[in-house]
Amino acid sequence: MKKYLFLSVILMFLIISGFDFEPATGVNWEKVNSFKGVDVFQKKTVKQGKDFAHEYILFRYENTTNNVVEIKWKLNIWYGVHCRSCSLPSPGEYDLSIKLKPGETITGNVNDTDKRLRIYSRNLKKSSSSKLTKIEFKNIR
């Protein structure tokens, strides 16, 4: 019985501590997780100019509750096998939070510079460009 209780506590800790996912592969919104009644979605988009074409991952947060909800997390992002933000000290630029009113939706767009709403994925004009391979919302609370 103690063994099952211990495993349950470990599983609950892993569920509460965060979630990770692969970057979006499509241009339609994909739900990646839900926390405290906030549904988190992502999609891929491209920002193109005369001399560049950059792929980004956009985020959308939907508060499905009748309450004000704030979530906080550390954003960890991987390019290839290298985590760009994992070893950075906290608090820092990758420690993020978002507060939503009841029923509110906040949606990123290609011109956002806010890491909560848009993450750089890769340069489409350079075949040697590092590609975003993993996104993690760590220590979500």
C-alpha positions in Angstrom: 0.0 0.0 0.0 2.8 2.4 0.9 4.4 1.7 -2.5 1.2 2.7 -4.4 0.9 5.9 -2.2 4.5 6.8 -2.9 4.0 6.3 -6.7 0.9 8.3 -6.6 2.7 11.2 -4.9 5.5 11.1 -7.4 3.1 11.0 -10.3 1.1 14.0 -8.9 4.4 15.9 -8.4 5.3 15.3 -12.1 1.9 16.4 -13.2 1.9 19.6 -11.1 5.5 20.6 -11.8 5.2 21.2 -15.5 4.6 19.9 -19.0 6.6 19.7 -22.1 5.7 19.3 -25.8 7.0 19.4 -29.3 6.6 22.6 -31.2 3.5 22.8 -33.4 3.7 21.2 -36.9 0.6 22.8 -38.3 -0.9 26.2 -38.9 -4.1 25.4 -36.9 -4.4 25.8 -33.2 -3.5 22.6 -31.2 -4.3 22.3 -27.5 -1.1 21.3 -25.7 -2.4 21.3 -22.1 -4.7 22.8 -19.5 -3.8 24.1 -16.0 -6.1 25.7 -13.4 -8.8 26.0 -16.0 -6.6 27.7 -18.6 -6.3 25.9 -21.9 -2.9 26.4 -23.7 -2.8 26.2 -27.5 0.0 26.5 -30.0 0.4 26.9 -33.8 3.1 27.4 -36.3 3.3 30.6 -38.4 5.8 32.3 -40.7 7.0 35.9 -40.8 8.3 36.7 -44.2 10.2 39.7 -45.5 12.3 40.5 -48.5 15.4 38.9 -47.1 14.1 36.5 -44.5 11.5 33.9 -43.6 11.3 33.0 -39.9 9.1 30.3 -38.4 7.5 31.0 -35.0 5.4 29.2 -32.5 2.4 31.2 -31.3 0.5 30.6 -28.1 -3.1 31.2 -27.1 -4.4 31.0 -23.5 -8.1 30.6 -22.8 -9.5 30.9 -19.3 -12.5 28.5 -19.2 -13.4 29.4 -15.6 -15.6 32.1 -14.1 -12.6 33.3 -12.0 -9.5 35.4 -12.5 -6.7 33.0 -13.0 -2.9 33.6 -12.9 -0.4 31.0 -14.0 3.4 31.2 -13.6 6.1 29.0 -15.1 9.7 28.8 -16.3 9.9 28.6 -20.0 12.6 26.1 -21.2 13.3 25.9 -24.9 15.5 23.4 -26.8 17.2 23.9 -30.2 18.4 20.5 -31.2 19.7 18.9 -28.0 20.7 22.2 -26.4 18.4 23.8 -23.8 18.7 27.6 -24.3 17.2 28.5 -20.9 17.5 25.5 -18.6 20.6 26.7 -16.7 19.7 30.4 -16.5 19.2 31.8 -13.0 15.7 32.5 -11.7 14.1 34.9 -11.6 15.0 35.9 -15.1 13.6 36.6 -18.6 12.3 33.0 -19.0 10.2 33.2 -15.7 6.8 34.0 -17.1 3.3 34.6 -15.9 -0.1 35.4 -17.4 -3.3 36.7 -15.7 -6.6 36.1 -17.4 -10.1 37.5 -16.5 -13.0 35.1 -16.4 -13.6 33.7 -20.0 -10.7 35.8 -21.4 -8.6 34.6 -24.3 -5.1 36.0 -25.0 -3.7 35.2 -28.4 -0.2 35.7 -29.8 0.5 37.0 -33.2 3.6 37.0 -35.5 4.6 40.6 -34.5 4.6 39.9 -30.7 8.0 39.9 -29.0 6.6 38.6 -25.7 7.9 35.0 -24.9 4.5 34.1 -23.5 2.9 34.6 -26.9 5.6 33.9 -29.5 8.8 31.8 -29.7 11.3 31.8 -32.5 11.5 28.4 -34.1 13.9 28.6 -37.1 15.2 30.5 -40.1 13.6 29.0 -43.2 16.1 30.5 -45.6 19.1 28.7 -43.9 19.2 25.0 -44.1 21.9 24.9 -41.3 19.7 26.9 -38.9 19.0 25.4 -35.5 15.4 24.3 -35.2 13.2 24.5 -32.1 12.7 20.9 -30.9 11.1 21.1 -27.5 9.1 23.5 -25.3 8.7 23.1 -21.6 6.5 24.9 -19.1 8.5 24.1 -16.0 7.4 24.6 -12.3 3.9 25.7 -13.5 1.8 27.0 -10.6 
